[in-house]
């Protein structure tokens, strides 16, 4: 009997030893949204490979996500009001709640404790415990909330499309403190915080102009600039609202998409005045800075959405035009800038470019891919 | 026999299942150097706890490190010329080589493929395969190399104390291409690349001034600025060379330590002209930007090294003076800025501050701690 047990134990030991071999550093993982199938593809960025498909995310036709500070969990915000906590190591959804009728995005607090979701129906912001997804706070609004972002000190900022007001929520103590920052303009459609946490920039759809709020002020106050920006004449259709998450902040400038025009607008960060314009291939959707470089990469709205262009922030000129595939929905860079990952929804693949040579280093099959999110975002304020 | 095997298999199964439970997301890990014992303490940033001590790192009296892109491995550069590859999941040194007589630092390429080390004895730069630590290239220099940093495109930049020349090494093809960028000044003692990869800043010990090289130029060229900076009179002793890794880049300004004075110097990034000075507690050693804020935190050289101050980059004034303990050697922030981790060598502990309230959130025992390095550095160009 002893000999048998010993033999069995030895036979099983290698298996157990292998199972104990630690795996899964999370620093170079990523997720891409497969929008048609409500699934995520787990990516290994260094290996240029898909590791697993994760199902059960509901309606991801429009979705975004944010990561926990340890890069283990992704919080996925789906159009159907679903909030899903995904474990990248277990490769599955571990907690899921339908927390509203319709929502457009969310954020995680700087300390990783709270996850906030931005809702259309009913309008408002809900705040959840990041560990359990228990509801912590429910802040109703007079309309659809947009432009939700985290601020240092366990705070969040958001804006309301219908009323044109921005709000700051401080959740650092037991009782949340909500401050109305005032009127930002007519029908704000999106907003973003600069990477240094200094400025909240709000795009307006109901009138011309862009609004900035200095978040480091003791009393943050909306300030309108670029007063001729946007709000094109009635006879020029707007195909798609420009995503302010796509604004790039480079070299003392903001660069933003022209509304209804095939142009980039370059704006001086100090003076908030327009510096230059770049004629481009189509109506810009995302403009994203290539890390450690003077370049931004741009994709476009349908029907001209088969092209990506690279623009130099010093000369404001297009330096490269690429055709990665059909319906390019998103771009994401390797954190130090060596690669650009581009999703082609209608070719069902992700294309990986070398940002220096523009060679294609890899292609990864994915079903109707849209947003690509690397875990490095866990360490970036506002993402 | 079958029943026995079955029973044994079942008895072992829970153990095997537990062993398979994935662990070890690496996003919120960190390492602190225990300089007196040649060891590292593995930290869990979210838990405010030490997880393990890792030994066998040789002489860490002066050491630094960089991380692999997946945040699994740390490459530790020791004063004794040791280069150690540390596995954060296995919690041990997995490869180690004594690659020179005396070295001061190193860097990892943007794609994570190469690790370069900056050597004093013999002078030069050696480049290793990041996976195996096999020697890939050996670039001798006419003296001690300083200011080694990675640049996009699998390149490195460094400077030579004795000859005053800077070099760019391109390792992206089979044959390295080394370019001499020219004379930067007398006895450059340290250098650093700005976070956007735009400018290489070089501190001079042998003459007044600081030198900048625009890395985005087709022909990067040294340019002297702040021509009255440094090189104090002979009768004022310099206790410690200011660490240029401690320079902070905030709000259109550089802030750098005065040489031999109890002051910070604020310099306009565009014009390279001095804007302001801040009188401070002692001779600054590290000046580090608090993420998503207008603040920088400063520590000081012996004997006034029991104090840390917080300075506002907008007003250039000290806003807080802290006394964390004896011999404060280093500071490191939580990636989104919520906490500041401070090492007290002579109190043998790390103090964790809430950056908004300045409350002490935790203290962690450590033996003669010096540098603190969070894995988030894996995603930062130049770190």
Interface residues (C-beta under 8 A of the other chain):
Chain A: X1 X4 X5 X8 X9 X12 X15 X16 X19 X20 X22 X23 X24 X25 X26 X27 X28 X29 X45 X46 X67 X68 X69 X70 X71 X72 X88 X89 X90 X110 X111 X112 X150 X151 X152 X153 X154 X172 X196 X197 X198 X216 X250 X251 X252 X269 X270 X291 X292 X293 X294 X314 X334 X335 X336 X337 X338 X339 X355 X356 X375 X376 X378 X379 X380 X381 X382
Chain B: X1 X4 X5 X8 X9 X12 X15 X16 X19 X20 X22 X23 X24 X25 X26 X27 X28 X29 X45 X46 X67 X68 X69 X70 X71 X72 X88 X89 X90 X110 X111 X112 X150 X151 X152 X153 X154 X172 X196 X197 X198 X216 X250 X251 X252 X269 X270 X291 X292 X293 X294 X314 X334 X335 X336 X337 X338 X339 X355 X356 X375 X376 X378 X379 X380 X381 X382
